[in-house]
Amino acid sequence: YDGRETAPATSTPDMFVRNGVLDSRASQCGALAVGVPGQLAVFAEVIAEHGRLPFQTHLHAAAAIAERGFHLPAAYAARIQETRDDLRHDPGCRALLLTEHGEPPGTGHLLLQRDLAASYRSIASEGIEWMYGGFFSKKLEEWMEKSGGRITQRDMAAYRPRLREPVRSRYRDFEIAGFPPPSSGGVHVAQILNILERFDLRAMGRESAAFAHVTAEAMKLAFADRAKWLGDPDFVRVPTGLAGKEYARRLSDNIRMDKALTVHGAGTPDDADTRWFGKHTTHFTAVDAAGWWVACTATINTSFGAKGMVPGTGILLNNQMDDFSAPSGGANFFGLVGGAANAPAPGKRPLSSMSPTLVLKDGKPVLTLGAAGGPTIISQVLLAILGVVDFDLSVDQALAAPRLHHQWQPNLLRIEDGFGLEVERQLQRLGHNVQRVRSLGACQAIQATRDHTFHPAADPRLEGKAAGR
């Protein structure tokens, strides 16, 4: 189920260019950065088709949480501190997230969201029409007109979720089902696994320099392809061959164990001209006794999205327009570059890195997982799968293992502190530009163990985990 945001009807490829220069701030903060929201519409559709409880029940439960509030954990308070200057410019954000003096409230502050609670109850009473054709869409258009944005009531009314075929691939003895374009996650998790399949990763060791090297090389090759080929399949031709075994074999032939690759650009997958895919992140996983497995990723992009709020609604607006590519090839907030396949256009969905994934063995689900963290989502999901499949780690161990990430541009291999200093030195000798970081993202997963029980795992890098049996 694709509930990705869409570009407003008046969007153009150069809408963030000013006097020939990319204005990256315009795509990241303020009204122009907002895409037409799809999350509410897709949740309503999924619940109507598969849910046991009516959507109203969930909305009233959410309203109660928003109304009674929660105490800010340290990480949440830090995000407010980091974005305080932008939050001060929007009256709604300022009133909700800052003190009466316009300062960040700090850890432990009780955050109450009464306007948001009222909005949830309005949706429960009036249905999603309240957002897509009623009160909210009218107020949003008024706010957009005053703030320099482009979304109209007509854009809201035209929004529809899309049902898409998953990206299906095999790795070792497992089947991988990932999210298709306009997400790049499913394609490139499959592609990187295909590239790595010829290597004996287990013999290398999970925390070795050899493992980090070959995995980073495979990531570089995949992210170079992402920059050229990936976009909304309703607008551009995304080759299915990117996830093909033969193409991955050719790419893997380029990997040397004694030297880091210099990847100059994308490759050309098989049948690229004839076979194509059909036209502040949170991830949760769920499994129930009836056999339903869920992997769901939702986001408003960066912390507090566009730092804008429709007055009186408590609803923070996304800044998903930054996920489109600039015509100049400039990088977005996460340092990702792209081409014409991901340029803004009316009604087009921007490229994403979300990677909600199901892993099956002998036709039965054994793992559901996904992550938050921009482009590192792809590498987190990949590494968790490798941990379970190649190294026989429990899902807890797989999520706790040190992570690495390479996205081709910038040419930088990031590794977590869990990798030893000797590993870092070996990687540098191979030619990698290494940056050591404390933490890379946040992954969530549930595994079906050999004794037929469910084992949930929350990322140990996080506060406030929610995991149950």
C-alpha positions as CSV (number, residue, x, y, z in Angstrom):
1,Y,0.0,0.0,0.0
2,D,1.5,3.3,-1.2
3,G,0.4,6.4,0.8
4,R,3.4,8.5,-0.4
5,E,2.8,12.2,-0.7
6,T,2.3,13.8,-4.1
7,A,3.5,17.1,-5.6
8,P,0.9,19.8,-6.0
9,A,-0.6,20.4,-9.4
10,T,1.4,23.5,-10.0
11,S,4.8,21.9,-9.3
12,T,7.6,22.3,-11.8
13,P,11.1,20.8,-12.0
14,D,12.7,24.2,-11.2
15,M,10.3,25.3,-8.4
16,F,13.2,25.5,-5.9
17,V,15.6,27.3,-8.2
18,R,16.2,31.0,-7.5
19,N,18.2,33.0,-10.1
20,G,19.7,29.8,-11.4
21,V,20.7,28.6,-8.0
22,L,19.1,25.8,-6.0
23,D,17.4,27.2,-2.8
24,S,17.6,24.0,-0.7
25,R,15.9,25.8,2.3
26,A,12.8,26.3,0.2
27,S,12.4,22.5,-0.2
28,Q,13.1,21.8,3.4
29,C,11.3,24.5,5.5
30,G,8.1,26.4,4.9
31,A,4.9,26.0,2.8
32,L,6.6,25.2,-0.5
33,A,8.3,22.1,1.0
34,V,4.9,20.4,1.7
35,G,3.7,17.5,-0.4
36,V,0.0,16.5,-0.5
37,P,-0.3,14.2,2.5
38,G,-1.3,10.5,2.0
39,Q,-0.9,8.8,5.3
40,L,-4.4,9.2,6.6
41,A,-5.9,8.0,3.3
42,V,-3.8,4.9,3.1
43,F,-4.3,4.0,6.8
44,A,-8.1,4.3,6.3
45,E,-7.9,2.0,3.2
46,V,-5.8,-0.6,4.9
47,I,-8.0,-0.7,8.0
48,A,-11.2,-0.9,5.9
49,E,-9.9,-3.9,3.9
50,H,-8.0,-5.8,6.6
51,G,-8.7,-4.3,10.1
52,R,-10.7,-5.9,12.9
53,L,-11.4,-2.6,14.6
54,P,-13.0,0.4,12.9
55,F,-10.8,3.3,12.2
56,Q,-12.7,5.5,14.6
57,T,-11.5,3.3,17.5
58,H,-7.9,4.0,16.6
59,L,-8.5,7.7,16.2
60,H,-10.2,8.0,19.6
61,A,-7.3,6.1,21.2
62,A,-4.8,8.5,19.5
63,A,-6.8,11.5,20.6
64,A,-6.7,10.3,24.2
65,I,-2.9,10.0,24.1
66,A,-2.5,13.5,22.5
67,E,-4.8,15.0,25.1
68,R,-3.2,13.5,28.2
69,G,0.3,14.2,26.7
70,F,3.7,12.6,27.3
71,H,6.9,13.6,28.9
72,L,9.6,14.5,26.4
73,P,12.5,12.0,26.2
74,A,16.0,13.4,25.8
75,A,16.1,12.7,22.1
76,Y,12.8,14.5,21.4
77,A,13.9,17.5,23.4
78,A,17.2,17.6,21.5
79,R,15.3,17.7,18.2
80,I,13.3,20.7,19.4
81,Q,16.6,22.4,20.5
82,E,18.2,21.7,17.1
83,T,15.2,23.2,15.1
84,R,14.1,26.0,17.6
85,D,15.0,28.9,15.2
86,D,12.7,27.5,12.5
87,L,10.0,26.5,14.9
88,R,9.8,30.1,16.2
89,H,8.7,31.4,12.8
90,D,5.4,29.4,12.8
91,P,2.8,30.4,15.4
92,G,1.4,26.9,15.8
93,C,4.8,25.3,16.1
94,R,5.9,28.0,18.5
95,A,2.9,27.5,20.7
96,L,3.1,23.8,20.8
97,L,6.8,23.0,21.0
98,L,8.4,26.0,22.7
99,T,7.9,27.8,26.0
100,E,6.0,31.1,26.2
101,H,9.4,32.8,25.8
102,G,10.2,30.9,22.6
103,E,12.7,28.6,24.1
104,P,13.0,24.7,23.9
105,P,11.3,23.2,26.9
106,G,13.8,20.5,27.7
107,T,13.7,16.8,28.8
108,G,10.7,15.8,30.9
109,H,8.4,18.5,29.7
110,L,4.8,17.4,29.4
111,L,3.8,17.9,25.7
112,L,0.0,18.3,25.4
113,Q,-1.6,18.3,21.9
114,R,-5.2,19.3,22.5
115,D,-5.7,20.7,18.9
116,L,-4.5,17.4,17.5
117,A,-6.8,15.5,19.7
118,A,-9.7,17.6,18.4
119,S,-8.6,16.9,14.8
120,Y,-8.6,13.1,15.4
121,R,-12.1,13.3,16.9
122,S,-13.3,15.3,13.9
123,I,-11.9,12.7,11.5
124,A,-13.5,9.9,13.6
125,S,-16.8,11.7,13.3
126,E,-16.7,12.9,9.7
127,G,-14.3,10.4,8.1
128,I,-11.2,11.3,6.1
129,E,-13.3,13.7,4.1
130,W,-12.7,16.1,6.9
131,M,-9.0,16.2,5.7
132,Y,-9.4,15.7,2.0
133,G,-12.5,17.6,1.1
134,G,-13.7,19.4,4.2
135,F,-12.5,21.7,7.0
136,F,-8.8,20.8,6.9
137,S,-8.3,21.1,3.2
138,K,-10.0,24.5,3.3
139,K,-7.8,25.7,6.1
140,L,-4.7,24.3,4.4
141,E,-5.4,26.1,1.2
142,E,-5.8,29.4,3.1
143,W,-2.6,28.8,5.0
144,M,-0.8,28.0,1.7
145,E,-2.0,31.2,0.0
146,K,-0.7,33.2,2.9
147,S,2.6,31.3,3.3
148,G,3.7,31.0,-0.4
149,G,2.8,27.3,-0.8
150,R,1.0,25.5,-3.7
151,I,-1.3,22.9,-2.3
152,T,-5.0,23.5,-3.0
153,Q,-8.3,21.9,-2.0
154,R,-8.3,20.4,-5.5
155,D,-4.9,18.7,-4.8
156,M,-6.3,17.3,-1.5
157,A,-9.5,16.0,-3.1
158,A,-7.5,14.3,-5.9
159,Y,-5.2,12.3,-3.7
160,R,-5.5,8.5,-3.9
161,P,-3.4,5.8,-2.3
162,R,-1.9,3.2,-4.7
163,L,-1.8,-0.5,-4.5
164,R,1.5,-1.8,-5.9
165,E,3.2,-5.2,-6.5
166,P,6.1,-5.8,-4.1
167,V,9.6,-6.3,-5.2
168,R,10.2,-10.0,-4.8
169,S,13.7,-11.5,-4.8
170,R,15.6,-14.5,-3.3
171,Y,18.7,-14.4,-1.1
172,R,20.2,-17.8,-0.1
173,D,17.2,-19.9,0.8
174,F,14.9,-17.0,1.7
175,E,12.4,-14.9,-0.3
176,I,12.5,-11.1,0.2
177,A,9.4,-9.0,-0.3
178,G,10.2,-5.3,-0.4
179,F,8.4,-2.0,-1.1
180,P,8.5,-1.0,-4.9
181,P,9.1,2.4,-6.5
182,P,8.5,5.2,-5.8
183,S,10.5,3.9,-2.8
184,S,14.0,2.8,-3.7
185,G,14.2,0.6,-0.6
186,G,12.8,-2.6,-2.0
187,V,14.8,-2.4,-5.2
188,H,18.1,-1.7,-3.6
189,V,17.8,-4.0,-0.6
190,A,17.3,-6.8,-3.2
191,Q,20.1,-5.5,-5.4
192,I,22.7,-5.3,-2.6
193,L,21.7,-8.8,-1.4
194,N,22.1,-10.1,-4.9
195,I,25.5,-8.5,-5.3
196,L,26.6,-10.0,-1.9
197,E,25.3,-13.5,-2.6
198,R,28.5,-14.7,-4.2
199,F,30.6,-13.8,-1.2
200,D,31.0,-16.1,1.9
201,L,30.1,-13.4,4.4
202,R,29.9,-15.8,7.3
203,A,33.6,-16.8,6.8
204,M,34.6,-13.1,6.9
205,G,32.9,-12.5,10.3
206,R,30.2,-9.9,10.9
207,E,32.5,-7.3,12.4
208,S,35.5,-7.7,10.2
209,A,37.0,-5.2,7.8
210,A,36.4,-7.7,4.9
211,F,32.7,-7.8,5.6
212,A,32.5,-4.0,6.0
213,H,34.4,-3.5,2.7
214,V,32.4,-5.8,0.4
215,T,29.1,-4.5,1.9
216,A,30.1,-0.9,1.4
217,E,31.1,-1.6,-2.1
218,A,27.8,-3.2,-2.9
219,M,26.0,-0.2,-1.3
220,K,28.0,2.2,-3.5
221,L,27.1,0.4,-6.7
222,A,23.4,0.3,-5.7
223,F,23.2,4.0,-4.7
224,A,24.8,5.1,-7.9
225,D,22.0,3.3,-9.7
226,R,19.5,4.9,-7.4
227,A,20.6,8.4,-8.5
228,K,20.0,7.7,-12.1
229,W,17.1,5.2,-12.5
230,L,14.7,5.6,-9.5
231,G,11.6,7.7,-9.5
232,D,7.8,7.4,-9.5
233,P,6.9,4.6,-11.9
234,D,3.7,6.3,-12.9
235,F,5.9,9.0,-14.5
236,V,9.3,7.4,-15.4
237,R,10.6,4.0,-16.5
238,V,12.3,2.2,-13.6
239,P,14.0,-1.0,-14.9
240,T,13.0,-4.2,-13.1
241,G,16.5,-5.5,-14.0
242,L,18.0,-3.5,-11.1
243,A,16.8,-6.3,-8.9
244,G,18.0,-9.0,-11.3
245,K,20.5,-11.8,-10.5
246,E,22.5,-11.5,-13.7
247,Y,22.9,-7.7,-13.4
248,A,24.1,-8.1,-9.8
249,R,26.6,-10.7,-10.9
250,R,28.1,-8.3,-13.3
251,L,28.3,-5.6,-10.7
252,S,29.9,-7.9,-8.2
253,D,32.7,-8.7,-10.6
254,N,33.9,-5.1,-10.1
255,I,34.5,-5.6,-6.4
256,R,38.1,-6.2,-5.4
257,M,39.1,-7.4,-1.9
258,D,42.3,-5.3,-1.9
259,K,41.0,-1.9,-3.0
260,A,38.0,0.3,-2.7
261,L,36.1,1.0,-6.0
262,T,35.7,4.4,-7.6
263,V,32.2,4.3,-8.8
264,H,31.7,7.0,-11.5
265,G,28.0,6.5,-12.2
266,A,25.1,4.1,-12.7
267,G,25.3,0.9,-14.6
268,T,22.7,-0.4,-17.1
269,P,20.6,-3.3,-15.9
270,D,19.2,-6.0,-18.2
271,D,16.3,-4.9,-20.4
272,A,16.5,-1.4,-19.1
273,D,14.6,-0.1,-22.2
274,T,11.8,-2.7,-22.2
275,R,11.0,-3.9,-18.7
276,W,10.0,-1.5,-16.0
277,F,8.2,-1.5,-12.6
278,G,4.4,-0.8,-12.9
279,K,3.2,2.3,-12.8
280,H,10.7,12.2,10.9
281,T,10.3,8.6,10.1
282,T,8.6,5.9,12.2
283,H,8.6,2.2,11.5
284,F,6.4,-0.3,13.2
285,T,6.1,-4.1,12.8
286,A,3.2,-6.3,13.9
287,V,2.3,-10.0,13.8
288,D,-0.9,-11.6,15.1
289,A,-2.1,-15.1,15.8
290,A,-4.3,-15.1,12.7
291,G,-1.2,-15.0,10.5
292,W,-1.1,-11.3,9.5
293,W,2.4,-9.8,9.2
294,V,2.8,-6.0,8.8
295,A,5.8,-3.8,8.0
296,C,4.8,-0.1,7.9
297,T,7.0,3.0,7.5
298,A,5.6,6.5,7.9
299,T,7.3,9.9,7.9
300,I,7.0,13.6,7.6
301,N,10.7,13.6,6.5
302,T,13.0,15.6,8.7
303,S,12.4,16.7,12.3
304,F,9.0,18.4,12.5
305,G,8.7,18.4,8.7
306,A,8.3,21.8,7.2
307,K,8.1,23.4,10.6
308,G,4.6,24.6,9.8
309,M,1.2,23.8,11.2
310,V,-2.3,24.5,9.9
311,P,-3.7,26.9,12.6
312,G,-6.1,25.3,15.1
313,T,-5.5,21.7,13.9
314,G,-2.3,20.6,15.7
315,I,-1.3,18.9,12.5
316,L,2.4,19.3,11.5
317,L,3.0,19.4,7.8
318,N,5.6,17.3,6.0
319,N,8.6,18.6,4.0
320,Q,8.6,15.7,1.5
321,M,9.2,17.9,-1.5
322,D,12.8,17.8,-0.5
323,D,12.9,14.2,-1.6
324,F,12.6,15.2,-5.2
325,S,15.8,15.9,-7.1
326,A,17.0,19.3,-8.1
327,P,17.5,20.0,-11.9
328,S,21.1,21.0,-11.0
329,G,21.8,17.6,-9.4
330,G,22.2,19.2,-6.0
331,A,21.9,17.1,-2.9
332,N,18.9,17.0,-0.6
333,F,18.9,17.2,3.3
334,F,20.4,13.6,3.5
335,G,23.1,14.3,0.9
336,L,21.4,12.2,-1.8
337,V,21.7,13.2,-5.4
338,G,19.3,12.3,-8.2
339,G,18.4,13.0,-11.8
340,A,15.5,13.8,-14.1
341,A,13.7,10.5,-13.1
342,N,13.0,12.1,-9.7
343,A,12.3,15.7,-10.7
344,P,9.1,17.4,-9.4
345,A,6.0,17.2,-11.5
346,P,2.2,17.6,-10.8
347,G,0.8,14.6,-8.9
348,K,4.2,12.8,-8.9
349,R,5.4,11.0,-5.8
350,P,9.0,11.8,-4.6
351,L,11.6,9.0,-4.3
352,S,11.9,7.5,-0.8
353,S,14.4,5.2,1.0
354,M,11.7,3.5,3.1
355,S,12.2,-0.3,3.2
356,P,9.3,-2.1,4.9
357,T,10.3,-5.7,4.3
358,L,8.9,-9.2,4.8
359,V,11.3,-12.2,4.7
360,L,9.9,-15.7,3.9
361,K,11.2,-19.2,4.2
362,D,9.5,-22.0,2.4
363,G,6.6,-19.6,1.6
364,K,6.0,-18.6,5.2
365,P,6.9,-15.3,6.8
366,V,9.8,-15.5,9.3
367,L,10.8,-11.8,9.6
368,T,9.2,-8.4,9.3
369,L,11.3,-5.3,9.6
370,G,12.0,-1.8,8.6
371,A,13.8,1.3,9.9
372,A,13.9,5.1,10.3
373,G,16.9,7.3,9.3
374,G,16.7,8.6,5.7
375,P,19.0,6.7,3.3
376,T,20.4,4.6,6.1
377,I,17.1,2.8,6.2
378,I,18.3,0.7,3.3
379,S,21.5,-0.2,4.9
380,Q,19.9,-1.0,8.3
381,V,17.4,-3.4,6.8
382,L,20.1,-5.0,4.7
383,L,22.4,-5.5,7.7
384,A,19.6,-6.9,9.8
385,I,18.7,-9.5,7.1
386,L,22.4,-10.4,6.7
387,G,22.7,-10.8,10.5
388,V,19.8,-13.3,10.6
389,V,20.4,-15.2,7.4
390,D,24.2,-15.3,7.1
391,F,25.3,-15.2,10.7
392,D,22.4,-17.0,12.5
393,L,22.0,-14.0,14.9
394,S,18.8,-13.6,16.9
395,V,16.8,-10.6,15.8
396,D,18.0,-8.7,19.0
397,Q,21.6,-9.5,18.1
398,A,21.2,-8.5,14.5
399,L,19.7,-5.1,15.5
400,A,22.5,-4.5,18.1
401,A,25.4,-5.3,15.7
402,P,27.4,-2.3,14.6
403,R,26.2,-0.7,11.3
404,L,27.8,0.9,8.3
405,H,26.5,3.0,5.5
406,H,27.7,4.2,2.1
407,Q,25.4,6.0,-0.4
408,W,28.0,6.6,-3.2
409,Q,27.7,10.4,-2.9
410,P,29.3,11.8,-0.8
411,N,32.1,9.3,-1.1
412,L,32.1,8.5,2.6
413,L,31.9,5.2,4.5
414,R,30.2,5.8,7.9
415,I,30.8,3.1,10.5
416,E,29.4,2.9,14.1
417,D,31.7,2.9,17.1
418,G,31.1,-0.8,17.5
419,F,33.6,-1.6,14.8
420,G,37.1,-1.8,16.2
421,L,39.9,0.7,15.5
422,E,41.9,-1.9,13.6
423,V,38.9,-2.4,11.3
424,E,38.8,1.3,10.6
425,R,42.5,1.3,9.8
426,Q,42.2,-1.6,7.5
427,L,39.3,0.1,5.6
428,Q,41.4,3.2,5.3
429,R,44.2,1.2,3.8
430,L,41.8,-0.2,1.2
431,G,41.0,3.3,0.1
432,H,37.8,4.1,2.0
433,N,37.1,7.6,3.4
434,V,35.9,6.5,6.8
435,Q,33.8,8.5,9.3
436,R,33.1,7.0,12.7
437,V,29.7,7.8,14.1
438,R,27.9,7.0,17.4
439,S,24.6,5.7,15.8
440,L,23.1,5.0,12.4
441,G,19.3,5.0,12.5
442,A,16.7,2.9,14.2
443,C,15.4,-0.5,13.1
444,Q,12.4,-2.6,14.4
445,A,11.7,-6.2,13.7
446,I,9.8,-9.3,14.6
447,Q,11.1,-12.8,14.0
448,A,9.4,-16.2,14.0
449,T,11.8,-18.5,15.8
450,R,12.3,-22.2,15.2
451,D,10.0,-23.1,18.1
452,H,7.2,-21.2,16.3
453,T,7.0,-18.3,18.7
454,F,7.3,-14.6,17.8
455,H,10.3,-12.7,19.0
456,P,10.0,-8.8,18.8
457,A,13.1,-6.6,18.9
458,A,13.3,-2.8,19.3
459,D,16.5,-1.0,18.3
460,P,18.8,-0.7,21.4
461,R,19.9,2.7,20.2
462,L,16.4,4.1,21.1
463,E,14.6,5.4,24.2
464,G,11.0,4.5,24.8
465,K,10.8,1.1,23.1
466,A,7.5,-0.6,22.5
467,A,7.9,-4.3,22.1
468,G,5.7,-7.1,23.4
469,R,5.1,-10.9,23.1
